[in-house]
Structure formats: C-alpha cells, structure tokens
Amino acid sequence: MITRALLLVALAASSVVGFAPSGSRAFAVKQSSLKMAADSEVSFSNLDGSDVRVGIIRTRWNDEHVTNLVNGARSALKECNVKEENIFETEVPGSFELPLAARFLALSGTVDAIICAGVLIKGDTMHFEYICDATCKGIMNVGLQTSVPCVLGVLTCLTEEQVIARSTGDHNHGVDWGKTAVEMALLRNEAMGAKAKKEKMGFGSAQPVK
C-alpha cells in the first residue's frame, strides 16, 4: 500500500511539472495577450455624423489618461463630420458618477449619443471591482432606460502601463468610442425617427426622450 501511494504521488508531481509553463513562456504569453488586448479589432464604415449631437462626460480622476482618451474620441468625431458645436463636454469627479450624469444628459433630449470616459486602475483593495461593476452596469442601464446610446468609454486596467497602451498613439481606444457613438446615434435616429433639431445642448433645456 505504501509503495502504491508513493507511486501515485510521484505521478501527480510529474504531471504538474509536465503541464506547468516555463517562466519565460508564461511571460511571453502574458505580454502577447496584453498587446492583443490593446489593439482594436473593430472596423467602421464611412460614417456621416454631420447631423449628430454627441455628449462627452469625462472624469477628473486619472485626468491625464482620460484627456488622451477624450482627445481620441474628439478626433474620431471630427473624422465623422460631427460639427464642433454639436459636441457637448462636461466632467464629473470619478467613474462612479458617470451613470447618473449620463442619465441627466440623456433625459435632457439634447444629444443623440453619450460617451462616458474614465480610467480605473486596480489598487490593493476590492474597491476597484466594486466601482467597475457599478459603473459598467450603470452606464448600460442608462442606455436601455432612455434609448440614448451610452458608450462605455471606461478603461478598467490592472496597471498604468496597460492604460498607456490603450490611450495613446495608434491604440487610443477613444477613437473607437467616438466612431461607436456616431454609428449608434445614426442607428437610433433611423430607428426612432429622431430628426428634430434641439436649440441648445447640455442639461439646461429638458425635453422628453422620444
């Protein structure tokens, strides 16, 4: 019995060693997956947003990185012919405040789509997980409840290096968010016949959402 037990232990140990990746291979896989995640896999057709109004709600938390993302979104909006006067931008303290601010703006009836931009980086506690979950669900619910497309422009990263890889250069995710906002705004307007012009953008003149 003792001999059989020792044999089983030896087999188990050899199996673990056989399937465990070497340190260098594990690092290479991790680096490769991080690079792939930073690349955009979304393609867009030519979008004409000349009659589209887009709201951008950004956070002051992680201001530098969020500014890079917003700049990327703005460049995409310009590429899609969205007029500068048809872009409304405001800010909130952090990502947790994004859903409520998005709801206020959606209910104003002055925009066709909203980009919620923020950056969350994991720290030492569970705070990161709670904020990520609440923010993502909140933004999704605003879109479903108001029928105003709300783009989830919140990076949820483990390190600042991951944020930089996704907010600068050719991999700036803000560009995709801007184009997504235009595409979804056009889809909404076509589906709901929302062609009426609004006189003023922002939170000031509330109108029912059709």
N, C-alpha and C positions, 0 to 999 in steps of 0.2 A: 504493500500500500504506500509506504514511504517513497519507494522508488518511482511508482506511478505518479505520485504527487509532484515530486521533483521534476519529472519529465514534462508534466503539464505546465509548470511554472517556467521551465526553460523555453517551451514552445511559445508561450504567451510573450515572453520577453523578446524572442527573436522576431515575432510578428510586429511588435511595436517598433522595433528598430528598423525593420524592413519597410514599413509604411511611413515612418516619420521623415519629412523632408529635411534635407540638409539646411544649415543656417543660410548659406549663400543662395540656395534655390528659393527658400521661403522669402528672403528679402527681395529677390528678383520678381517673384510673383506679386508681392505686395506693391513694389514700385510700378510694375506693369499695370496692375488694376487701378492704381491711383491715377496714372496717366490716362488710361482709357476713360475713367470717370470724368476727367477734366475736359475731354474732347466733346464737341457737340455732335450728336448723331441725328439731329433734326434738320430736315431740309424744308425750305419755304419757296413757294412760287412767287411770282411778282405780285406784290400787294399794293393796292392804291388806297391809302388812308387819308386822302385829301379832304374827305368829309367826316373823318372820325375824330372824336374827342377822347383823350386819354388822361386819366388821373394817375399821378405817381405819388404814393405815400411811402416815405422812407424813414428809417430810424436814425437817431443820432448816436446810438450805441454802435461801436466799431465804425465810426464816421468815415475814416479814410477808405476802407474797403467798400462801404456802401456807396460812397461817392463814385468810386470807379465803376460799380455796377450800374448806377443811375446814368452815368455818362454813356455807358454802353447801350443802355436802353434808349436814351435820347438819340444817339447816333442811328439806331435802327429805325426809330420813328421818323427821323428826317429822311432816311433812305426810302421809307414807305410813303413819303409825301405828306406826312402829318404836319400841319402848319404849327409854327411855334406858339401862336396864340390859342391853339387848340390843345395845348399841353398844360395841365394844372399840376403843380407840385406843392406838397406840404410835408411836414415831418412830425414824428411822434418820438417819445423818449426811447422806447425799445420795441422788440418784436411782439411782445405780449399785447401791446396797444394797437397793433396793426389791424386786427379784425374789426374792432369797434369803429376805428376811424374809417375803415373801408366801408362799413355799413352806413355810416353817416353820409359819406360821399355818394354811395350808390343810391341812397334814398333821396338825395337832392335832385336826381334826374338830370344832372348836368354833364355826365360823362357816359361814354359808350363802353369803356373798359377801364379797369384799375390794375396798376402794377403795385404790389406790396413788396418793397425791397428792404432786406435786412440781412444781417450776418450773425450767426450763433456759433460759438466755438466751445467745445466741451471743456469743462473745468474739472475740479476734483469731487464734485458732489452730483447728486441726481437732478439738480436744478436744470441742467441742460436738457435732459429727457422730458421733464415736465413742460418746459417752455416750448420745445419743439413740437410736442404733441398738441398742446393747446393752440399754438399759433397756426399750425397746418390745418387742423380741423376747423378752426375758427374762420380762416380765410375761405376754405372750401364752402362752409355753410353760408357765408355771406353771398357768394355767387349763386348758390342753389336757391336761397330765400328771396333774393332780389332780382334774379335773372340778369344781373350785370356781371359780365365775366371778370373774375378776380384772379390775376396771375400770381402764382406762388413764387415770388422772387426772393426767397429767403434761403441763403446757403446755411446748411447745417453740417459743420465740419469738425473733425477731431483735432486739427492743428491749424495754426495760422498759415503754414506752408500750403495746406490744401486750399485755403481761402484765396491766397495769392494766385495759385494755379488756375482758379476758376473766375477770377475777377480782373485779370489783366491780359493784355496782348490779344492774340488771336482766339483765346479760350475764354473771353469775357462772357459769362452767361447772361449778362444784362442785354446783350444784343438779341439773343433768342427770346428773352422775355418781352422786349419791345415788339418784335415781329409777331409773337404769340398774341399780344394784346390787340394788335391791328387785325389779325386774322379772326380772332374771336369776336371782336367788335363788329366786323363786317358780317360774320355769321349771325350774330344776334340781331342786327338791324334788318338783315334779309328775312330772318325767321319771324320777327315780330313787327316788321313794317315800321320800325322806329326811325323815321326820316325827319322828324320835326327838329328844327334848329332851336337851341337854347340861347338865351340872350347873354347869360353870364355863367362862368364856370366857378366851381367851388362849392362851399357849404351854404352860401348866402340865400339863394332863392330856391326854396324847396318845391319840387313838383312830384306828383305821384309817379311811381315807376310803372310803366305800361307792360 
